[in-house]
Amino acid sequence: MTNSTLDLPKRPWRQRYHVAAIGWTLVLGVLLVLSSLMTGANLGTFLSNIDQFLALLVQMSHPAWSYLHVILQPLYETIQMAILGTTIGAVLAVPFALLAASNLVGNRLLRGLIRFFLDLVRTLPDLLLAAIFVAVFGIGSTAGVITLAIFSFGMVSKLFYEVIETIDMGPLEALKSVGATKVTMIWYAVLPQILNQFVSYFLYTLEINVRASTVLGYLGAGGIGVYLQRSLGEFNYSATAVIILATLVVVLVIDGISNHLRRVLL
């Protein structure tokens, strides 16, 4: 056996010394420092006031369970808002997602217009939408439902058409070869392949909307957020803890349902 057969290929010096990884780490560090300077974020300020944060946690560590009966109805309203808004937005997202998928729609102009519209919808912050609809419809859950529906529409449509673009085109081509209509092809070849992802995205959006509807209450969009704002304004942190724990329970229940349905559908 000669020495040439024992020679191992040598890696370039950039790989031996991990130049790329070190370089990107330094760039990220510089960007973080510059961002901190430009935004005025100061870690020292946070550390110097951490005793106040700990004092707040101590007050919240004793939840006022007697406040629970006060927030049950608003919490129920929050769940209703999230379910209605998510359902309306997800149903409206289906046709737009189908039109935005490149493997289903060959017209680039139509597909580009649909995607531009979806990008525009996702650009609008939900708090801005809530403020607008509260001004239009008044204080109440109607503004919150419409806000959550628009948010869900923009989010689900984006996730949905990306999933559609990854489907197996074999069933579609088979149905097309026997003269099936577009609706038949979508119903029997597209929807069965994406049903489990659609349910997963729907429940994920519902979970987000439960939390979002809590914040929307600050603007008068209904739900438990009104009581959260009231408890914080009155420095009643024990009541705030009950609201947070109640919202957490709802989110955990939705997450459990999502995991169960995912196992069943898969």
C-alpha positions as a Markdown table, in Angstrom:
| # | Residue | x | y | z |
|---|---|---|---|---|
| 1 | Met | 0.0 | 0.0 | 0.0 |
| 2 | Thr | 1.6 | 3.3 | -1.1 |
| 3 | Asn | 1.5 | 6.5 | 0.7 |
| 4 | Ser | -0.7 | 8.0 | -2.0 |
| 5 | Thr | -3.5 | 5.7 | -1.1 |
| 6 | Leu | -3.4 | 6.8 | 2.5 |
| 7 | Asp | -3.6 | 10.5 | 1.7 |
| 8 | Leu | -6.9 | 11.9 | 2.8 |
| 9 | Pro | -8.4 | 14.9 | 0.9 |
| 10 | Lys | -7.7 | 18.1 | 2.6 |
| 11 | Arg | -10.5 | 20.5 | 3.4 |
| 12 | Pro | -10.1 | 24.1 | 2.3 |
| 13 | Trp | -8.8 | 26.4 | 5.0 |
| 14 | Arg | -12.2 | 28.2 | 5.1 |
| 15 | Gln | -13.8 | 24.9 | 6.2 |
| 16 | Arg | -11.0 | 23.9 | 8.6 |
| 17 | Tyr | -11.3 | 27.2 | 10.6 |
| 18 | His | -15.0 | 27.7 | 10.2 |
| 19 | Val | -14.6 | 31.1 | 8.6 |
| 20 | Ala | -18.1 | 31.3 | 7.4 |
| 21 | Ala | -19.7 | 30.4 | 10.7 |
| 22 | Ile | -17.5 | 32.8 | 12.6 |
| 23 | Gly | -18.1 | 35.6 | 10.1 |
| 24 | Trp | -21.9 | 35.3 | 10.2 |
| 25 | Thr | -21.8 | 35.2 | 14.0 |
| 26 | Leu | -19.8 | 38.4 | 14.1 |
| 27 | Val | -22.1 | 40.1 | 11.6 |
| 28 | Leu | -25.1 | 39.0 | 13.7 |
| 29 | Gly | -23.5 | 40.4 | 16.8 |
| 30 | Val | -22.7 | 43.7 | 15.2 |
| 31 | Leu | -26.3 | 44.0 | 13.9 |
| 32 | Leu | -27.7 | 43.3 | 17.4 |
| 33 | Val | -25.5 | 45.9 | 18.9 |
| 34 | Leu | -26.4 | 48.5 | 16.3 |
| 35 | Ser | -30.1 | 47.7 | 16.6 |
| 36 | Ser | -29.8 | 48.1 | 20.4 |
| 37 | Leu | -28.2 | 51.5 | 20.0 |
| 38 | Met | -30.6 | 52.7 | 17.4 |
| 39 | Thr | -33.7 | 51.6 | 19.3 |
| 40 | Gly | -32.5 | 52.7 | 22.7 |
| 41 | Ala | -32.8 | 49.2 | 24.2 |
| 42 | Asn | -30.7 | 48.9 | 27.3 |
| 43 | Leu | -30.2 | 45.6 | 29.1 |
| 44 | Gly | -28.9 | 47.5 | 32.2 |
| 45 | Thr | -32.3 | 49.2 | 32.5 |
| 46 | Phe | -34.0 | 45.9 | 32.5 |
| 47 | Leu | -31.7 | 44.5 | 35.1 |
| 48 | Ser | -31.9 | 47.5 | 37.4 |
| 49 | Asn | -35.8 | 47.2 | 37.4 |
| 50 | Ile | -36.0 | 43.5 | 37.7 |
| 51 | Asp | -36.9 | 43.8 | 41.4 |
| 52 | Gln | -40.2 | 45.5 | 40.3 |
| 53 | Phe | -40.8 | 42.6 | 37.9 |
| 54 | Leu | -40.3 | 40.1 | 40.6 |
| 55 | Ala | -42.6 | 42.0 | 42.9 |
| 56 | Leu | -45.3 | 41.9 | 40.2 |
| 57 | Leu | -44.8 | 38.1 | 39.9 |
| 58 | Val | -45.2 | 37.7 | 43.6 |
| 59 | Gln | -48.5 | 39.5 | 43.5 |
| 60 | Met | -49.7 | 37.4 | 40.6 |
| 61 | Ser | -48.6 | 34.2 | 42.4 |
| 62 | His | -51.7 | 34.5 | 44.6 |
| 63 | Pro | -54.6 | 34.4 | 42.1 |
| 64 | Ala | -58.0 | 35.7 | 43.2 |
| 65 | Trp | -60.0 | 32.6 | 42.4 |
| 66 | Ser | -63.2 | 34.4 | 43.5 |
| 67 | Tyr | -62.7 | 36.5 | 40.3 |
| 68 | Leu | -63.2 | 33.4 | 38.1 |
| 69 | His | -67.0 | 33.6 | 38.0 |
| 70 | Val | -66.7 | 37.2 | 36.8 |
| 71 | Ile | -64.6 | 36.3 | 33.7 |
| 72 | Leu | -66.4 | 33.1 | 32.7 |
| 73 | Gln | -68.9 | 34.9 | 30.4 |
| 74 | Pro | -66.2 | 37.2 | 28.8 |
| 75 | Leu | -64.0 | 34.1 | 28.3 |
| 76 | Tyr | -66.8 | 32.3 | 26.6 |
| 77 | Glu | -67.3 | 35.3 | 24.4 |
| 78 | Thr | -63.6 | 35.3 | 23.6 |
| 79 | Ile | -63.8 | 31.7 | 22.5 |
| 80 | Gln | -66.9 | 32.4 | 20.4 |
| 81 | Met | -65.1 | 35.3 | 18.7 |
| 82 | Ala | -62.0 | 33.2 | 18.0 |
| 83 | Ile | -64.1 | 30.3 | 16.6 |
| 84 | Leu | -66.3 | 32.6 | 14.4 |
| 85 | Gly | -63.4 | 34.7 | 13.1 |
| 86 | Thr | -61.2 | 31.7 | 12.4 |
| 87 | Thr | -64.0 | 29.8 | 10.6 |
| 88 | Ile | -65.0 | 32.7 | 8.4 |
| 89 | Gly | -61.4 | 33.5 | 7.5 |
| 90 | Ala | -60.5 | 29.9 | 6.8 |
| 91 | Val | -63.5 | 29.2 | 4.6 |
| 92 | Leu | -62.8 | 32.4 | 2.6 |
| 93 | Ala | -59.2 | 31.5 | 2.3 |
| 94 | Val | -59.8 | 28.2 | 0.5 |
| 95 | Pro | -60.8 | 29.6 | -3.0 |
| 96 | Phe | -58.1 | 32.3 | -2.8 |
| 97 | Ala | -55.4 | 29.7 | -1.9 |
| 98 | Leu | -56.5 | 27.5 | -4.8 |
| 99 | Leu | -56.2 | 30.5 | -7.2 |
| 100 | Ala | -52.8 | 31.4 | -5.8 |
| 101 | Ala | -51.2 | 27.9 | -6.2 |
| 102 | Ser | -48.8 | 27.8 | -9.1 |
| 103 | Asn | -49.5 | 24.1 | -9.9 |
| 104 | Leu | -53.3 | 24.7 | -10.3 |
| 105 | Val | -53.4 | 28.1 | -12.0 |
| 106 | Gly | -51.2 | 28.7 | -14.9 |
| 107 | Asn | -52.2 | 32.3 | -15.5 |
| 108 | Arg | -49.3 | 34.3 | -14.0 |
| 109 | Leu | -51.2 | 37.6 | -14.0 |
| 110 | Leu | -54.2 | 36.2 | -12.1 |
| 111 | Arg | -51.9 | 34.3 | -9.7 |
| 112 | Gly | -49.8 | 37.4 | -9.1 |
| 113 | Leu | -52.9 | 39.6 | -8.4 |
| 114 | Ile | -54.2 | 37.1 | -5.9 |
| 115 | Arg | -50.9 | 36.8 | -4.1 |
| 116 | Phe | -50.5 | 40.6 | -4.1 |
| 117 | Phe | -54.0 | 40.9 | -2.5 |
| 118 | Leu | -53.1 | 38.3 | 0.1 |
| 119 | Asp | -49.8 | 40.1 | 0.9 |
| 120 | Leu | -51.8 | 43.3 | 1.3 |
| 121 | Val | -54.2 | 41.6 | 3.8 |
| 122 | Arg | -51.3 | 40.2 | 5.8 |
| 123 | Thr | -49.6 | 43.6 | 5.9 |
| 124 | Leu | -52.5 | 45.2 | 7.9 |
| 125 | Pro | -51.9 | 44.8 | 11.7 |
| 126 | Asp | -54.8 | 43.3 | 13.6 |
| 127 | Leu | -54.7 | 46.2 | 16.1 |
| 128 | Leu | -55.2 | 48.7 | 13.3 |
| 129 | Leu | -58.0 | 46.6 | 11.9 |
| 130 | Ala | -59.6 | 46.4 | 15.3 |
| 131 | Ala | -59.4 | 50.2 | 15.8 |
| 132 | Ile | -61.0 | 50.8 | 12.4 |
| 133 | Phe | -63.9 | 48.3 | 12.9 |
| 134 | Val | -64.5 | 49.6 | 16.5 |
| 135 | Ala | -64.9 | 53.0 | 15.0 |
| 136 | Val | -67.2 | 51.7 | 12.3 |
| 137 | Phe | -69.3 | 49.1 | 14.2 |
| 138 | Gly | -68.9 | 50.4 | 17.7 |
| 139 | Ile | -67.6 | 48.7 | 20.9 |
| 140 | Gly | -68.5 | 45.0 | 21.0 |
| 141 | Ser | -67.6 | 41.6 | 19.7 |
| 142 | Thr | -68.6 | 42.3 | 16.1 |
| 143 | Ala | -65.5 | 44.4 | 15.5 |
| 144 | Gly | -63.4 | 41.6 | 17.1 |
| 145 | Val | -64.9 | 38.9 | 14.9 |
| 146 | Ile | -64.3 | 40.8 | 11.7 |
| 147 | Thr | -60.8 | 41.6 | 12.7 |
| 148 | Leu | -60.0 | 38.0 | 13.5 |
| 149 | Ala | -61.6 | 36.8 | 10.3 |
| 150 | Ile | -59.4 | 39.1 | 8.2 |
| 151 | Phe | -56.3 | 38.1 | 10.1 |
| 152 | Ser | -57.2 | 34.4 | 9.7 |
| 153 | Phe | -57.9 | 34.8 | 6.0 |
| 154 | Gly | -54.5 | 36.3 | 5.3 |
| 155 | Met | -52.6 | 33.7 | 7.4 |
| 156 | Val | -54.5 | 30.5 | 6.4 |
| 157 | Ser | -54.5 | 31.4 | 2.7 |
| 158 | Lys | -50.7 | 31.9 | 2.7 |
| 159 | Leu | -50.1 | 28.6 | 4.5 |
| 160 | Phe | -52.7 | 26.8 | 2.5 |
| 161 | Tyr | -51.5 | 27.6 | -1.0 |
| 162 | Glu | -47.9 | 26.7 | 0.0 |
| 163 | Val | -49.2 | 23.2 | 1.0 |
| 164 | Ile | -51.2 | 22.9 | -2.3 |
| 165 | Glu | -48.0 | 23.5 | -4.3 |
| 166 | Thr | -46.4 | 20.4 | -2.7 |
| 167 | Ile | -49.2 | 17.9 | -3.5 |
| 168 | Asp | -48.7 | 14.9 | -5.7 |
| 169 | Met | -49.9 | 15.8 | -9.2 |
| 170 | Gly | -50.5 | 12.2 | -10.2 |
| 171 | Pro | -54.2 | 12.0 | -9.1 |
| 172 | Leu | -54.9 | 15.3 | -10.8 |
| 173 | Glu | -53.4 | 14.1 | -14.1 |
| 174 | Ala | -55.3 | 10.9 | -13.9 |
| 175 | Leu | -58.6 | 12.7 | -13.4 |
| 176 | Lys | -57.7 | 15.2 | -16.2 |
| 177 | Ser | -57.0 | 12.3 | -18.6 |
| 178 | Val | -60.6 | 11.0 | -18.2 |
| 179 | Gly | -62.1 | 14.5 | -18.7 |
| 180 | Ala | -62.9 | 15.4 | -15.2 |
| 181 | Thr | -63.9 | 19.0 | -14.5 |
| 182 | Lys | -61.8 | 21.4 | -12.4 |
| 183 | Val | -64.2 | 21.2 | -9.5 |
| 184 | Thr | -64.1 | 17.4 | -9.5 |
| 185 | Met | -60.3 | 17.4 | -9.7 |
| 186 | Ile | -60.0 | 19.7 | -6.7 |
| 187 | Trp | -62.6 | 17.8 | -4.7 |
| 188 | Tyr | -61.2 | 14.3 | -5.3 |
| 189 | Ala | -57.5 | 14.9 | -6.0 |
| 190 | Val | -56.5 | 18.1 | -4.1 |
| 191 | Leu | -58.6 | 18.4 | -0.9 |
| 192 | Pro | -57.9 | 14.8 | 0.3 |
| 193 | Gln | -54.2 | 15.4 | 0.2 |
| 194 | Ile | -54.3 | 18.6 | 2.2 |
| 195 | Leu | -57.1 | 18.0 | 4.6 |
| 196 | Asn | -55.0 | 17.1 | 7.6 |
| 197 | Gln | -52.7 | 20.1 | 7.0 |
| 198 | Phe | -55.7 | 22.4 | 6.7 |
| 199 | Val | -57.2 | 21.2 | 10.0 |
| 200 | Ser | -53.8 | 21.6 | 11.7 |
| 201 | Tyr | -53.5 | 25.2 | 10.3 |
| 202 | Phe | -57.1 | 26.0 | 11.3 |
| 203 | Leu | -56.5 | 24.9 | 14.9 |
| 204 | Tyr | -53.2 | 26.7 | 15.0 |
| 205 | Thr | -54.8 | 29.9 | 13.8 |
| 206 | Leu | -57.7 | 29.4 | 16.3 |
| 207 | Glu | -55.1 | 29.1 | 19.1 |
| 208 | Ile | -53.5 | 32.4 | 18.0 |
| 209 | Asn | -56.9 | 34.1 | 17.7 |
| 210 | Val | -57.8 | 33.2 | 21.3 |
| 211 | Arg | -54.7 | 35.0 | 22.5 |
| 212 | Ala | -55.2 | 37.9 | 20.0 |
| 213 | Ser | -58.8 | 38.4 | 21.0 |
| 214 | Thr | -57.6 | 39.0 | 24.5 |
| 215 | Val | -55.5 | 41.9 | 23.3 |
| 216 | Leu | -58.2 | 43.2 | 21.0 |
| 217 | Gly | -60.4 | 43.8 | 24.1 |
| 218 | Tyr | -58.1 | 46.7 | 24.9 |
| 219 | Leu | -59.5 | 48.6 | 21.9 |
| 220 | Gly | -63.1 | 47.7 | 22.8 |
| 221 | Ala | -63.4 | 44.7 | 20.4 |
| 222 | Gly | -65.1 | 42.6 | 23.1 |
| 223 | Gly | -64.1 | 39.5 | 25.0 |
| 224 | Ile | -62.0 | 39.1 | 28.1 |
| 225 | Gly | -59.5 | 41.8 | 27.1 |
| 226 | Val | -61.8 | 44.4 | 28.7 |
| 227 | Tyr | -61.4 | 42.7 | 32.0 |
| 228 | Leu | -57.7 | 42.3 | 31.6 |
| 229 | Gln | -57.3 | 46.0 | 30.9 |
| 230 | Arg | -59.5 | 46.8 | 33.9 |
| 231 | Ser | -57.5 | 44.6 | 36.3 |
| 232 | Leu | -54.2 | 46.0 | 35.1 |
| 233 | Gly | -55.4 | 49.6 | 35.4 |
| 234 | Glu | -56.6 | 48.9 | 39.0 |
| 235 | Phe | -53.2 | 47.1 | 39.8 |
| 236 | Asn | -55.3 | 44.1 | 40.7 |
| 237 | Tyr | -52.6 | 41.6 | 39.6 |
| 238 | Ser | -54.2 | 38.7 | 41.4 |
| 239 | Ala | -57.2 | 39.1 | 39.1 |
| 240 | Thr | -54.9 | 39.4 | 36.2 |
| 241 | Ala | -53.3 | 36.1 | 37.1 |
| 242 | Val | -56.7 | 34.4 | 37.0 |
| 243 | Ile | -57.4 | 35.9 | 33.5 |
| 244 | Ile | -54.0 | 34.7 | 32.2 |
| 245 | Leu | -54.5 | 31.2 | 33.7 |
| 246 | Ala | -58.0 | 30.9 | 32.2 |
| 247 | Thr | -56.6 | 31.9 | 28.8 |
| 248 | Leu | -53.8 | 29.4 | 29.2 |
| 249 | Val | -56.3 | 26.6 | 29.9 |
| 250 | Val | -58.2 | 27.4 | 26.8 |
| 251 | Val | -55.0 | 27.4 | 24.7 |
| 252 | Leu | -53.9 | 24.1 | 26.2 |
| 253 | Val | -57.3 | 22.5 | 25.4 |
| 254 | Ile | -57.1 | 23.7 | 21.8 |
| 255 | Asp | -53.6 | 22.4 | 21.5 |
| 256 | Gly | -54.7 | 19.0 | 22.8 |
| 257 | Ile | -57.6 | 18.8 | 20.3 |
| 258 | Ser | -55.2 | 19.8 | 17.6 |
| 259 | Asn | -52.7 | 17.0 | 18.5 |
| 260 | His | -55.5 | 14.4 | 18.7 |
| 261 | Leu | -57.0 | 15.3 | 15.3 |
| 262 | Arg | -53.6 | 15.3 | 13.8 |
| 263 | Arg | -53.0 | 11.7 | 15.0 |
| 264 | Val | -56.4 | 10.7 | 13.7 |
| 265 | Leu | -56.0 | 12.2 | 10.3 |
| 266 | Leu | -52.5 | 11.0 | 9.8 |
